[in-house]
């Protein structure tokens, strides 16, 4: 399916300028933008994959990963083809960098399916949901209309105006902060660090539940300095934003060895100097996956893989010291 897109300008020669993200692609008639999912048809910009999803799956909310938003719940996860970055270590390159078969799922069908599956709402995930902007708006309204939640798992690369338009429909977001180097974003990923930082700040300021993930990639961003700078930035926004440090494994164009486990645990301790909630992912270490009260150390949420037990929270407060958790449980 296709639908006329928002956020673009018509140019005199029949081309269009897409204004969804920092690429600001100038697209000739019959061509597509950087993301591969927005294209020019006879001088107008269209979302070419509207309501076309490459996956429909019921996932634990922790898989997003979101650890402080409705822990232990399940959420319907869907995704478009395409992405506005070109990460050489992409874990989902078969759907983000090349195009896989899709099934049509209208906003109404998505909302209905979510309810049938006992999901808390819909997670737009796996690839880059913001390039699916028009569908996100329509499906997001449908989910909200029926009392569900909208969750975005995103690289955070979106311009301010479309972000401001869609933010009121987003309940929770996990934003990938892939590196704290503007040069690496530009030269290696084809991205823009400022866009990502702005997205994190804006969503948090506008009362969206935000968590941040960094995939720690061997030879790319695996330095204590990078992790420290990322943690300090996140802390400047809110030191209770959960920060997930995830272990990398070789994929796509990267064949560097998996992230060194000892080094990842050092980074965990470095990030904890600035943030109250830091977690390790893609690595079996239950203690570093649990949530503890920052004040008294009481175990709030016990996690073993995707088995989740809330043990130390009563009516949104620590059962031991009465501290507010500050998140939706």
C-alpha positions in Angstrom: 0.0 0.0 0.0 1.0 3.6 -0.4 -0.2 6.9 1.1 0.8 10.5 0.4 3.5 11.5 2.8 3.7 14.5 5.1 6.7 16.8 5.6 8.0 17.5 2.1 8.4 20.3 -0.4 7.7 20.2 -4.1 10.6 21.4 -6.3 10.3 23.1 -9.7 11.8 20.2 -11.7 9.3 17.6 -10.5 11.6 16.5 -7.6 10.6 16.6 -4.0 12.5 17.4 -0.8 11.7 15.1 2.1 11.8 16.9 5.4 11.3 13.9 7.7 14.9 13.6 8.9 18.3 15.4 8.6 19.1 13.7 5.2 16.5 16.1 3.6 16.6 13.9 0.5 16.0 15.5 -2.8 14.1 12.8 -4.8 13.5 12.8 -8.5 10.2 11.4 -9.9 10.2 7.6 -9.7 13.1 7.5 -7.2 13.3 6.7 -3.5 15.0 8.5 -0.6 17.8 7.2 1.6 15.4 5.1 3.7 14.1 3.2 0.7 10.5 3.5 1.9 9.6 7.1 0.9 9.5 7.9 -2.8 8.5 10.4 -5.5 5.4 9.5 -7.6 4.7 12.2 -10.2 6.0 15.0 -8.1 4.5 14.1 -4.8 6.1 12.2 -1.9 4.6 8.9 -0.8 5.0 6.5 2.0 5.5 3.4 -0.2 5.3 0.8 2.5 2.2 2.2 4.3 0.5 -0.6 6.4 3.0 -3.1 5.1 4.8 -5.0 7.9 7.7 -7.5 7.6 6.9 -9.0 11.0 4.0 -9.6 13.4 5.1 -10.9 16.8 4.0 -10.9 20.4 7.1 -10.0 22.4 7.9 -9.5 26.1 8.2 -5.7 26.7 11.7 -6.4 28.1 12.8 -7.5 24.5 12.6 -3.9 23.3 14.4 -3.5 25.7 12.1 -1.6 28.1 12.7 -2.5 31.7 10.7 0.2 33.5 7.5 0.3 31.4 4.9 -2.3 32.3 7.4 -4.9 33.3 6.4 -8.5 32.6 3.8 -7.5 30.0 3.6 -8.5 26.3 3.3 -6.2 23.3 2.5 -6.8 19.6 5.6 -5.9 17.6 5.5 -4.8 13.9 8.0 -3.2 11.5 8.4 -1.8 8.0 11.2 -2.4 5.6 13.8 0.4 5.4 16.0 2.6 7.6 17.5 6.1 7.5 20.9 4.8 8.8 23.4 2.4 7.2 25.0 0.7 10.2 27.6 -1.9 9.0 26.9 -4.0 12.1 23.1 -3.9 11.8 21.5 -6.8 13.6 18.4 -6.7 11.4 20.0 -5.9 8.1 17.8 -8.3 6.1 14.8 -6.1 6.7 16.5 -2.7 7.2 19.0 -2.7 4.4 17.2 -5.0 1.9 13.6 -5.6 1.4 11.7 -8.6 2.7 8.2 -9.8 1.9 5.4 -8.0 3.8 1.9 -8.5 4.8 -0.8 -5.7 4.9 -1.9 -4.7 8.3 -4.2 -1.6 8.3 -4.2 0.6 11.4 -7.6 -0.8 12.3 -6.4 -4.4 11.9 -3.3 -3.7 13.9 -5.4 -2.3 16.8 -7.8 -5.2 16.7 -5.0 -7.8 16.5 -3.3 -6.2 19.5 -6.4 -6.6 21.6 -7.0 -10.2 20.5 -3.5 -11.1 21.5 -3.8 -9.7 25.0 -1.1 -7.1 24.2 -0.7 -3.8 26.1 -0.5 -2.0 22.7 1.9 -1.9 19.7 5.6 -1.7 19.5 7.0 -0.3 16.3 10.4 -1.9 16.2 13.1 -4.1 14.5 13.9 -1.5 11.7 13.3 2.3 11.9 9.7 3.1 12.7 10.0 6.9 12.1 10.4 6.3 8.4 6.9 4.8 8.6 5.6 8.1 9.9 2.2 8.2 8.3 1.3 4.7 9.4 2.6 5.4 12.9 0.3 8.4 13.2 -2.8 6.4 12.0 -2.0 3.2 14.0 -1.0 5.2 17.0 -4.4 6.9 17.1 -6.2 3.6 16.7 -4.2 2.0 19.6 -4.9 5.0 21.9 -8.6 5.0 21.0 -8.8 1.5 22.5 -6.8 2.3 25.6 -3.5 0.7 24.4 0.1 2.0 24.5 2.4 3.0 21.6 6.0 2.0 22.0 8.8 3.2 19.6 12.2 1.5 19.3 14.1 3.9 17.2 17.5 5.2 16.1 16.1 8.7 17.0 17.0 10.3 13.7 14.0 12.5 12.9 13.6 16.3 12.4 12.1 18.5 15.1 8.7 19.2 13.4 7.6 15.6 12.7 8.9 14.6 16.1 6.7 17.2 17.8 3.8 16.0 15.7 4.1 12.4 16.7 5.3 12.7 20.3 1.9 13.0 21.9 1.0 9.5 20.6 4.1 7.9 22.0 4.0 6.4 25.5 7.4 4.8 25.7 10.6 4.8 23.6 13.9 3.1 23.5 16.4 5.2 21.6 19.6 3.7 20.2 22.6 5.9 21.0 25.0 4.1 18.7 28.1 6.2 19.5 28.9 9.5 21.2 31.0 10.6 18.2 29.5 12.9 15.7 32.2 11.9 13.2 31.4 8.2 13.5 27.7 8.9 13.2 28.4 10.8 9.9 31.1 8.7 8.4 30.3 5.1 9.5 26.5 5.1 10.0 25.4 7.8 7.6 23.7 9.5 10.6 23.5 12.6 12.8 24.3 12.5 16.5 22.6 15.9 17.2 19.3 14.5 15.9 19.5 11.5 18.3 20.4 13.6 21.4 17.6 16.1 20.5 15.1 13.3 20.2 16.1 11.9 23.7 15.8 15.3 25.3 12.5 16.2 23.5 10.7 12.9 24.3 11.7 13.0 28.0 10.7 16.7 28.3 7.3 15.8 26.8 6.6 13.1 29.3 7.4 10.1 27.2 9.0 7.2 29.1 12.5 7.0 27.7 15.2 4.3 27.8 18.4 4.3 25.9 20.5 1.5 24.4 24.1 1.4 23.2 25.2 -1.7 21.3 28.9 -1.8 22.4 30.7 -2.8 19.1 34.2 -4.1 19.2 36.6 -1.6 17.6 33.9 1.0 17.0 32.6 2.4 20.3 34.1 0.1 22.9 35.9 2.7 25.0 35.3 3.8 28.6 35.5 7.4 27.3 32.6 7.0 24.9 30.4 5.2 27.5 31.2 7.9 30.1 30.3 10.7 27.7 27.0 8.9 26.8 26.1 8.3 30.4 26.9 11.9 31.4 24.6 13.2 28.6 21.8 10.9 29.6 22.2 11.9 33.2 22.0 15.6 32.2 18.5 14.8 30.8 17.4 12.6 33.8 19.7 10.3 35.8 16.8 7.8 36.2 16.6 7.1 32.5 17.5 3.3 32.2 20.6 2.8 30.1 21.1 -0.6 28.4 24.6 -1.6 27.4 24.2 -4.5 24.9 26.8 -7.0 23.8 27.6 -7.1 20.1 28.0 -10.2 17.9 29.4 -10.2 14.4 26.7 -9.5 11.8 26.2 -7.9 8.3 29.5 -6.2 7.2 31.3 -6.4 10.6 33.3 -9.5 11.6 35.1 -8.1 14.6 34.8 -10.5 17.6 32.0 -10.2 20.1 32.2 -7.5 22.8 34.7 -8.5 25.5 32.6 -9.5 28.5 35.1 -8.1 31.1 35.3 -4.8 29.2 31.5 -4.6 29.1 31.3 -5.0 32.9 33.8 -2.2 33.3 31.6 0.0 31.2 28.6 -1.0 33.3 30.4 0.3 36.4 31.5 3.5 34.6 27.9 4.3 33.5 26.6 3.7 37.1 28.7 6.6 38.3 26.2 8.9 36.5 23.0 6.9 36.2 20.8 5.1 38.7 19.7 2.3 36.4 22.2 0.6 34.1 21.6 -2.9 32.6 23.6 -5.3 30.5 22.0 -7.1 27.5 23.0 -10.0 25.3 25.0 -11.3 28.3 23.9 -13.7 31.0 24.4 -11.8 34.3 21.1 -11.7 36.2 22.4 -9.3 38.8 23.1 -6.7 36.1 19.6 -7.2 34.6 17.7 -6.7 37.9 16.3 -3.4 39.1 17.2 -2.3 42.6 16.1 0.7 44.6 18.7 3.4 44.2 18.2 4.5 47.8 18.1 1.3 49.9 19.2 -1.4 47.5 15.9 -3.4 47.8 15.3 -5.7 44.8 12.4 -4.3 42.9 12.4 -6.4 39.7 14.1 -9.8 39.3 14.8 -10.7 35.7 16.1 -14.1 34.4 16.0 -13.9 30.7 12.4 -12.9 30.0 11.1 -14.3 33.2 10.2 -11.2 35.3 9.1 -11.1 38.9 8.2 -7.8 40.7 9.2 -8.4 44.3 9.9 -5.1 46.0 7.3 -2.6 44.7 4.0 -1.8 46.4 1.6 0.7 44.8 4.4 2.4 42.9 6.8 2.6 45.9 9.7 0.7 47.3 8.4 -1.9 49.8 11.4 -1.2 52.0 12.0 2.6 52.1 8.9 3.9 50.4 10.7 5.7 47.6 8.6 6.3 44.5 9.8 4.1 41.6 9.0 6.8 39.0 7.8 4.3 36.4 4.7 2.5 35.2 4.6 -1.0 36.7 
